[in-house]
């Protein structure tokens, strides 16, 4: 019951932001948020958060789009960086394409209705742009002709996770616990499989298999050769974060505050840690590999936890703010996004020494998020 209540608050935070973005004026943009979506290149982090996308380098704002909040325009998913452009989805069911250097709008793609939202980062592969909307549709556009989609495939329910494209196939998961394989050229559905829980994190390719964690407390993979789903491991809590694969090991962080290292091939446990002492705090952010070879797990309460690959604690640091965004690596450091806190972004070295911080020019009031997700709740389609 506790987990279900906490998930409802988490889901309400996102849905409230959707509703306000669709029916309120600029004042609403300052009163409800989710959490920042981060992407980075070698020098700059691009953060999609509430009413804007911002480019920040070494703690300095390079540009902000739009410069002033616009009625109903809100951003959630991490931007996609490609060929000098930034592709970013909005809560108005649009993808805005910006100049990477100065943030000016180049063009935008408007999908069927602005009553739906884009919660997953756009994907670019094979000179195509793939967009998943929470209206339950996947769209494919040719990069040299963004006027009309090459194809559109309507699925059973909402999509919150970016499609994964590989070897002529587009892999998609939906909130009603389905894993689908589409043809990359036509969008036709080639395979639909049931999975034991909704997927909230990225799909990860390793050894020609596509791995994912679920709210059904398990990690599984799709095998393109056998066309079947196989379970790798079970966890104590629901999984929101994407798995991290390092060689022949898979690292998993769950919403009950556990970290796991298992053998990728057999699923056998190598080590398991209760990294967070309270059951009220878990992991939403993806675990990452730091430049020095250690693991970073970012707990929801602002705890930065560093371990070596044998599961030994190396370092930790508590920062001011909730940390639900997956961190990104820039050079020898990493950047994490915070809500609320005294900064939007903070950069740290691998040994957790602070490099720089960046605070938004305009302060916002935040609906505080919570950590845990209930499998029962997401078996029903959230309101559109």
Steps between C-alpha positions, in 0.01 A plus 500: 500500500784741584669437165172548312434831676850624427473407134169683472675815625781453247257443215285792617804728484552421132131503408442828683776655293334367184161641593632842597708523185193440288246727666679770695688820426855598582431513874440126504839436345659608827289280723545139391802307378626147451878467486773615261590294193874518424713442192864599441777527247870546578460843660133588545200359683155556351218492753129480420309619804155653549460786251837497322804322361831645618860450390751529784880473491721522811210646696429775246180532300573497125141527381143439606206401280254659502653809658168572675243242612227442243144404575475124549851418374674253734780248469578174680700251292876533459589676171658308214823639350573429135696672221508845655135494602301442819177301471269550797144383564232710668183453701316637194581189294767680300868449429695825482825491306753757618839621386750343738721810504248767595168328573305668223200310367570342160166326456249295695291191445142515622329166551127435483374681808654716769292316760770233507859524622847380409659343807776306322808638327485495118725241338711546187627200303560418135416857389160470666342675799281283724253663739289326764199686640286424800208481258625146439650566157850472354592731212790468256626798298777526243755750627505674163119533492338576834170613353315170485582174684621204299279291722292515816415195708226519761548271798278391788586763760744768611874495427734656756830346385705580190487243220818303439612452140731220387549285190190623320270465800340748737445370852229664710351444845158622614353565842267201474799265528564428135826469308460556126722457195426726202648500153726805470400581141123453522410510870306176470474300822697178469484377857309578820606340827369533854746597772461486877501873564505839332842624385598852610872508412695473174536179303866392503673290232769248592609178328220545244240496776282787618495535879252690716377528858133498592259605771440128540827483701705327237759550229438324170620501142356448154694254286458591129616152399238308698247788500437435870524689829729343762528602867851579623440577868245598763529805726359606836342816364347631181747626242480841337867547406664349195746215560872566460699231320875479555667211321339179620324667798171685531448770764145576614357762738146457633245722668538322834856636527691186396791472260574170326782356296417178315661292229356608168484155347372291791334762722696368798546753779851641544412747774199682641495813717227681693649833400231721656405441862136614483224328303362839401794580272611310195653549155331666203821610326706255294824372658801606292865410457727786606811599302722340769326162465285518814121483512276792588149449633295814565234449767182700492575687823818662361749232603782448251631149562823372345600131497771304331396221266537248785225679694731664754395849612756758385340836572171677562368853513160642592396801293216746544209390286321195366689319226278309260676594175747256349846662518713563193878483463695796362875442476628379836192619689127434518199730523177433687170688503320593821153594624436716687834594665718807465621407150357337190827333398810396692822358357735273694824318438515123538613547862195724564677834514275771364602652165223752451133565556229675305177655631210600281452873454134469611408308813211255481272343754523122487252226572724263698540159333516165675674180421317176482286352226223244525469234235122487545454867422655510154312200369226753424553773243554841665257772397580669171 
